[in-house]
Amino acid sequence: MDSVIVIGGGLGGFTVVQQLRGRGFAGAIAVVDPEGLPYDRPPLSKEFLAGGIDAEQLHFVEPHWFAERHVDVYAAAATAVDLPDPADDDGRAAVTLSDGGRLFADRVVFATGGRARTLPIPGGDLDSLFVLRTRADAEALRSGLRPGTRLALIGAGLIGAEAASAARGFGAEVTLIEPVDPPLVPAIGRELAERLHAMHTEAGIRVVTAAPVAIRASAGEHSIEFADGTVVSADVVLVGIGIEPETALAEAAGLDVDGGVLTDAGQRTSHPRVWAVGDCARPRYDDGTLGRRAEHWENAMHAGTAAAAAMLGQEPPAPTAPWFWSDRYGVHVEGVGDMSAGETTVTRADASGRVQAAFRLAPAGDGQRVVGAAAIDGGVAVRVARRLIDRGIAADPARLADSSVPYKQLLK
Ligand SMILES: Cc1cc2nc3c(=O)[nH]c(=O)nc-3n(C[C@H](O)[C@H](O)[C@H](O)COP(=O)(O)OP(=O)(O)OC[C@H]3O[C@@H](n4cnc5c(N)ncnc54)[C@H](O)[C@@H]3O)c2cc1C
């Protein structure tokens, strides 16, 4: 292997580059992304949206990092990828760029992430609706937020909830529209989801528990309509209802795609010299079954690391239970493993008696292992749970629930 083209400069693509150089790869590396230098996305709905950090602080590394490591960054989109015959060991891939350029390499990595899902209702595709995926999206949204701005957020998942919290800081009048009450149960369990969802109302946000059926825009005002005839009026509307993996380019290049670019544990795709990482990739296990596509920061970092190791014929790090975090209203939420698997939930309260941590347990007959955990301002609980999950250690539900037992003692 002497050259690699990475398509997409989000966390997944950046990690591949960083790991390739860190693991001693001295060949040519090109990163292609219309957004230019790689930057981090989680702050877009948190500190960056709130105005606490600037665009420079989103970058993973200083711009000179790339020049010093001889990594070429092309600020263009890849529009086509021509792959060589898999049997041709000397064949090179050609990547066509939106500026007309063409790059050649013997390895290609797809790190194209995802794009915001569109609301499948009349008016759901209006140009005036905001989504929150890019730095430009966050800048545009922020510039519309002033004291008294009527902001409607459609979707109270991780991004909608974080944006609601940030928007309150601008004095906006926020309406949060979400049909599921409470949202996020599959990610953090019912007990914590209820506590978190209640924080919107406590923060002065109006919560509407319903699904919109149409959106109309006229003279700068949006009318969001519901099946019962009610209407929410808003100046600014943000739609945060999840993402679709960005797989069109990979599909056109002939890779196996099914709700994500299919990859093995080393992030290899169906073509022997092509890898896929991060939000755009979906695991296909050795027995052919398909896993769940992850849309979290740490997954993109692990996948980028695994891909770089596999490309260089090195051992990838051992897989760990999936982990994510979210921040809102000054609290920090973390989840690990799978809160929708297992059978029972055990909770532990904080000093003020509120649910702080929830642990999901496998059936008693199956060793009563922890399969998922989540916590609010409980990083230690989640770190300990992660070790319990990764090592398959059986847990005593009574000790999990007992706040007089230090979390770390659960490992003993
Ligand atoms: C606002 C926001 C907040 C988030 N908060 C959290 C959080 O708190 N916790 C958490 O765990 N996760 C969070 N995430 C998720 C996390 O950021 C993603 O899982 C992670 O960024 C995925 O990395 P990626 O490299 O796969 O994709 P992305 O970061 O989406 O990067 C994909 C890149 O590919 C580029 N691209 C796409 N198509 C092409 C093409 N044809 N040619 C060239 N380039 C292309 C795009 O321009 C983009 O830069 C958040 C995401 C967002 C958007």
The ligand as an SDF file (V2000), in Angstrom:
LIG
                    3D

 53 58  0  0  0  0  0  0  0  0999 V2000
  -24.7920   18.7000   16.0340 C   0  0  0  0  0  0  0  0  0  0  0  0
  -24.2500   17.3480   16.4140 C   0  0  0  0  0  0  0  0  0  0  0  0
  -24.0340   17.0340   17.7620 C   0  0  0  0  0  0  0  0  0  0  0  0
  -23.5470   15.7890   18.1330 C   0  0  0  0  0  0  0  0  0  0  0  0
  -23.3540   15.5170   19.4610 N   0  0  0  0  0  0  0  0  0  0  0  0
  -22.8750   14.3180   19.8260 C   0  0  0  0  0  0  0  0  0  0  0  0
  -22.6640   14.0180   21.1940 C   0  0  0  0  0  0  0  0  0  0  0  0
  -22.8950   14.8340   22.0950 O   0  0  0  0  0  0  0  0  0  0  0  0
  -22.1870   12.7730   21.5240 N   0  0  0  0  0  0  0  0  0  0  0  0
  -21.9040   11.8370   20.5720 C   0  0  0  0  0  0  0  0  0  0  0  0
  -21.4740   10.7190   20.9270 O   0  0  0  0  0  0  0  0  0  0  0  0
  -22.0860   12.1010   19.2450 N   0  0  0  0  0  0  0  0  0  0  0  0
  -22.5610   13.3070   18.8690 C   0  0  0  0  0  0  0  0  0  0  0  0
  -22.7690   13.5850   17.5310 N   0  0  0  0  0  0  0  0  0  0  0  0
  -22.4950   12.5310   16.5430 C   0  0  0  0  0  0  0  0  0  0  0  0
  -21.0480   12.5550   16.0890 C   0  0  0  0  0  0  0  0  0  0  0  0
  -20.6130   13.8690   15.8680 O   0  0  0  0  0  0  0  0  0  0  0  0
  -20.9590   11.7140   14.8230 C   0  0  0  0  0  0  0  0  0  0  0  0
  -21.2610   10.3780   15.1670 O   0  0  0  0  0  0  0  0  0  0  0  0
  -19.5910   11.7910   14.1820 C   0  0  0  0  0  0  0  0  0  0  0  0
  -19.3410   13.1080   13.7390 O   0  0  0  0  0  0  0  0  0  0  0  0
  -19.5060   10.8260   13.0090 C   0  0  0  0  0  0  0  0  0  0  0  0
  -18.3050   11.0360   12.3310 O   0  0  0  0  0  0  0  0  0  0  0  0
  -18.1900   10.6920   10.7890 P   0  0  0  0  0  0  0  0  0  0  0  0
  -16.7860   11.0010   10.4220 O   0  0  0  0  0  0  0  0  0  0  0  0
  -18.7230    9.3520   10.5270 O   0  0  0  0  0  0  0  0  0  0  0  0
  -19.2080   11.6770   10.0570 O   0  0  0  0  0  0  0  0  0  0  0  0
  -19.2940   13.2510   10.0180 P   0  0  0  0  0  0  0  0  0  0  0  0
  -18.6860   13.8790   11.2240 O   0  0  0  0  0  0  0  0  0  0  0  0
  -20.7200   13.5550    9.6850 O   0  0  0  0  0  0  0  0  0  0  0  0
  -18.3740   13.6470    8.7740 O   0  0  0  0  0  0  0  0  0  0  0  0
  -18.6950   13.2530    7.4660 C   0  0  0  0  0  0  0  0  0  0  0  0
  -17.9920   14.1840    6.5200 C   0  0  0  0  0  0  0  0  0  0  0  0
  -18.0960   13.6380    5.2010 O   0  0  0  0  0  0  0  0  0  0  0  0
  -18.1960   14.7030    4.3130 C   0  0  0  0  0  0  0  0  0  0  0  0
  -18.7490   14.1890    3.0440 N   0  0  0  0  0  0  0  0  0  0  0  0
  -19.9710   13.6650    2.8220 C   0  0  0  0  0  0  0  0  0  0  0  0
  -20.0940   13.3300    1.5250 N   0  0  0  0  0  0  0  0  0  0  0  0
  -18.9190   13.6290    0.9230 C   0  0  0  0  0  0  0  0  0  0  0  0
  -18.4220   13.5260   -0.4040 C   0  0  0  0  0  0  0  0  0  0  0  0
  -19.1680   13.0360   -1.3940 N   0  0  0  0  0  0  0  0  0  0  0  0
  -17.1710   13.9440   -0.6640 N   0  0  0  0  0  0  0  0  0  0  0  0
  -16.3960   14.4280    0.3290 C   0  0  0  0  0  0  0  0  0  0  0  0
  -16.8050   14.5560    1.5990 N   0  0  0  0  0  0  0  0  0  0  0  0
  -18.0520   14.1660    1.8860 C   0  0  0  0  0  0  0  0  0  0  0  0
  -19.0840   15.7070    5.0110 C   0  0  0  0  0  0  0  0  0  0  0  0
  -18.8790   17.0090    4.4900 O   0  0  0  0  0  0  0  0  0  0  0  0
  -18.6020   15.5750    6.4600 C   0  0  0  0  0  0  0  0  0  0  0  0
  -17.6430   16.5410    6.7950 O   0  0  0  0  0  0  0  0  0  0  0  0
  -23.2560   14.8270   17.1310 C   0  0  0  0  0  0  0  0  0  0  0  0
  -23.4680   15.1310   15.7690 C   0  0  0  0  0  0  0  0  0  0  0  0
  -23.9480   16.3700   15.4150 C   0  0  0  0  0  0  0  0  0  0  0  0
  -24.1860   16.6930   13.9490 C   0  0  0  0  0  0  0  0  0  0  0  0
  1  2  1  0
  2  3  1  0
  2 52  2  0
  3  4  2  0
  4  5  1  0
  4 50  1  0
  5  6  2  0
  6  7  1  0
  6 13  1  0
  7  8  2  0
  7  9  1  0
  9 10  1  0
 10 11  2  0
 10 12  1  0
 12 13  2  0
 13 14  1  0
 14 15  1  0
 14 50  1  0
 15 16  1  0
 16 17  1  0
 16 18  1  0
 18 19  1  0
 18 20  1  0
 20 21  1  0
 20 22  1  0
 22 23  1  0
 23 24  1  0
 24 25  2  0
 24 26  1  0
 24 27  1  0
 27 28  1  0
 28 29  2  0
 28 30  1  0
 28 31  1  0
 31 32  1  0
 32 33  1  0
 33 34  1  0
 33 48  1  0
 34 35  1  0
 35 36  1  0
 35 46  1  0
 36 37  1  0
 36 45  1  0
 37 38  2  0
 38 39  1  0
 39 40  1  0
 39 45  2  0
 40 41  1  0
 40 42  2  0
 42 43  1  0
 43 44  2  0
 44 45  1  0
 46 47  1  0
 46 48  1  0
 48 49  1  0
 50 51  2  0
 51 52  1  0
 52 53  1  0
M  END
$$$$
